[in-house]
Amino acid sequence: MLYIKCPYCGIRAQTEFAYGGDATVKRPELNKEITDKEWDEFVYLRKSLRGKHLEFWHHISGCRQWFKVQRDTTTHEIFKTLKPHEEL
């Protein structure tokens, strides 16, 4: 069982959380014109990185907050959890 430390609630079982995606991907600016190609790349073209990576997770069965997790995608080791506005 994988345990994740929610920055709001503390350590909980992985079953309480949902993976939310890559936390390093930058969304296109609001009210800025972008091409269909740029939008497709943002939505569909993601790299499947190996190693230490920053991800979004959602505490769906707890506080319902979003937060960031720095995790190794090959070993599942968790190094750090952060609130969404916090940086490494």
Protein Blocks (a to p, Z undefined) as FASTA:
>chain_A
ZZdddfknopcdfklpccebjfkbccddehiacdfklmmmmmmmccddehjdddddddfk
lnopacdddddfklopafbdcdfkbcZZ
